[in-house]
Amino acid sequence: MARPSADPDSATRSSAGMRRSDRFLAGLQYFDRVVLVAHVNPDPDSLGAMLGLAHLVENRLGKPAVLTRDGHVGRAENRAMIDGLGLELVPVDEVAWRPDDAVVMVDSQPRTGRHSFPDSLPLYAVIDHHDTPGDLSGVAFSDIRATAGATCTVVTRYLTDQAVPIPERVATALLYGIETEITGYPREAGPSDDDALLHLYPLADKDLLAKIRNARLPHSHFEVLLQALQSSFVYDRLIISWVDDLSQPEQAAEVVDFMIRFEEVDWAVCGGVCGDKLVLSVRAAIENAGAGDLLRQVVGKLGRAGGHERRAGGCIRLASTAPSAVDELQAELRRRFLKAFKIVDTRGQRLVPLREMLENLQS
């Protein structure tokens, strides 16, 4: 797979001098409809990128575009984004596929285990910013920019290259998508991300952004957080949290977003059982962490994993959800994480001492 150019300006042009947005649009002339698909449990970056591309296609080509949803959207902020922007998402398993559809995958790559629709589904284009390698064989157009902090950054560039006016609704979605991808410290952002943010901010709905950022949280959020606090162990600069019952897969990410702010660690890992899967999420608080590569190394052939420098996620299908089988998998993953971090395989220190937990339960 060809790697993206480090120069964001040259990355938008082919060897023939055409901008990538030009080539993307040119290929769509042979199709009657564009169907946009993303990874399972779509996040703000994929939602914003789909909306931005739909606006581009409808504005420049006058073709209809369909936004889809693969799986459930559970995180409160993501649901608030969908509701606040009035996004109409068709469940991907309910799409009536047509032979004249141009299927465009955003914020993901084919055959990476991050989709529920068939791998045989023909794709016209893949637009992504992850460095998790996918199988791009047979894909007519691809724009993979690991140098961009968000797919929404790439889509914003397409819109500005094509001089397409960006309405408030689309600007809000793109801005929030970029913001969620580069949040935290150290920032996973480059000049192209900052340029996009500066362009979008005056156009966005600030009140709606504030409402999305501060979405009201369900009861299950606090139940999961309590489980995580009670089962978190610190190994040197690493904290690992286990949750036996996630009501939504995104909750593993919510746990590590919280845990990585602990001043005594540089890495946070959460593994949680959601249905018949063990969902993994990783965060790092150091530069050049290589979290995606590290998690792929740890998971190996047990499942699928990938991500960015500081953030990563993965999933392992459980052969059995019996407590003993889950405990055995957790023990194997803990061993692999400690080996990857070159930490002596000793018992970790509880984040909250057991004695204090028992005293709090009795009080």
MODA-V612183 format. One record per residue. RES is the residue in three letters. SS is DSSP state (2 for helix, 1 for strand, 0 for the rest). BURIAL is # if it has 9 or more other ideal C-beta (glycine too) atoms within 8 Angstrom, else .. Layout:
res=<RES RES>
ss=<SS SS>
burial=<BURIAL BURIAL>
//
This chain:
res=<MET ALA ARG PRO SER ALA ASP PRO ASP SER ALA THR ARG SER SER ALA GLY MET ARG ARG SER ASP ARG PHE LEU ALA GLY LEU GLN TYR PHE ASP ARG VAL VAL LEU VAL ALA HIS VAL ASN PRO ASP PRO ASP SER LEU GLY ALA MET LEU GLY LEU ALA HIS LEU VAL GLU ASN ARG LEU GLY LYS PRO ALA VAL LEU THR ARG ASP GLY HIS VAL GLY ARG ALA GLU ASN ARG ALA MET ILE ASP GLY LEU GLY LEU GLU LEU VAL PRO VAL ASP GLU VAL ALA TRP ARG PRO ASP ASP ALA VAL VAL MET VAL ASP SER GLN PRO ARG THR GLY ARG HIS SER PHE PRO ASP SER LEU PRO LEU TYR ALA VAL ILE ASP HIS HIS ASP THR PRO GLY ASP LEU SER GLY VAL ALA PHE SER ASP ILE ARG ALA THR ALA GLY ALA THR CYS THR VAL VAL THR ARG TYR LEU THR ASP GLN ALA VAL PRO ILE PRO GLU ARG VAL ALA THR ALA LEU LEU TYR GLY ILE GLU THR GLU ILE THR GLY TYR PRO ARG GLU ALA GLY PRO SER ASP ASP ASP ALA LEU LEU HIS LEU TYR PRO LEU ALA ASP LYS ASP LEU LEU ALA LYS ILE ARG ASN ALA ARG LEU PRO HIS SER HIS PHE GLU VAL LEU LEU GLN ALA LEU GLN SER SER PHE VAL TYR ASP ARG LEU ILE ILE SER TRP VAL ASP ASP LEU SER GLN PRO GLU GLN ALA ALA GLU VAL VAL ASP PHE MET ILE ARG PHE GLU GLU VAL ASP TRP ALA VAL CYS GLY GLY VAL CYS GLY ASP LYS LEU VAL LEU SER VAL ARG ALA ALA ILE GLU ASN ALA GLY ALA GLY ASP LEU LEU ARG GLN VAL VAL GLY LYS LEU GLY ARG ALA GLY GLY HIS GLU ARG ARG ALA GLY GLY CYS ILE ARG LEU ALA SER THR ALA PRO SER ALA VAL ASP GLU LEU GLN ALA GLU LEU ARG ARG ARG PHE LEU LYS ALA PHE LYS ILE VAL ASP THR ARG GLY GLN ARG LEU VAL PRO LEU ARG GLU MET LEU GLU ASN LEU GLN SER>
ss=<0 0 0 0 0 0 0 0 0 2 2 2 1 0 0 0 0 0 1 2 2 2 2 2 2 2 2 2 2 2 0 0 1 1 1 1 1 0 0 0 0 0 0 2 2 2 2 2 2 2 2 2 2 2 2 2 2 2 2 2 2 0 0 1 1 1 1 1 1 0 0 0 0 0 0 2 2 2 2 2 2 2 2 2 2 0 0 0 0 1 1 2 2 2 0 0 0 0 0 0 1 1 1 1 1 1 0 0 0 0 0 0 0 0 0 0 0 0 0 0 0 0 0 0 1 1 1 1 0 0 0 0 0 0 0 0 0 0 0 0 1 1 1 1 0 0 0 0 0 0 2 2 2 2 2 2 2 2 2 2 2 0 0 0 0 0 0 2 2 2 2 2 2 2 2 2 2 2 2 2 2 2 0 0 0 0 0 0 0 0 2 2 2 2 2 2 2 2 2 2 2 0 0 0 0 2 2 2 2 2 2 2 2 0 0 0 0 0 2 2 2 2 2 2 2 2 2 2 2 2 0 1 1 1 1 0 0 1 1 1 1 1 1 0 0 0 0 0 0 0 2 2 2 2 2 2 2 2 2 0 0 0 0 0 0 0 1 1 1 1 1 1 1 1 0 0 1 1 1 1 1 1 1 1 0 0 0 0 0 0 2 2 2 2 2 2 2 2 2 2 2 2 0 1 1 1 1 0 0 0 1 1 1 1 1 1 1 0 0 0 0 0 2 2 2 2 2 2 2 2 2 2 2 2 2 2 2 2 2 2 0 0 0 0 0 0 0 0 1 1 0 0 0 2 2 2 2 2 2 2 2 2 0>
burial=<. . . # . . . # . . # # # . . . . # . # # # # # # . # # . . # . # # # # # # # . # # # # # # # # # # # # # # # # # # # # # . # . # # # # # # . . # # # # # # # # # # . # # . # . # # # # . . # . . . . . # # # # # # # # # # . # . . # . . . . . . . # # # # # # # # . # . # . # . . # . # . # # # # # # # # # # # # # # # # # # # # . # . # . . # # # # # # # # # # # # # # . # . . . # . # . # # # . # # . # # . . # # # . . # # . # # . . # . . . . # # . . # # . # # # . # # # # # . . # # # # # # . . # . # # # # # # # # # # # # # . # . . # . # # # # # # # # . . # # # # # # # # # . . . # . # # . # # # . # # . . . # # # # # # # # # # # # # # . # . . . . . . # # . . # # . # # # # # # # . # # . . . . . . . . # # # . . . . # . . . . . .>
//
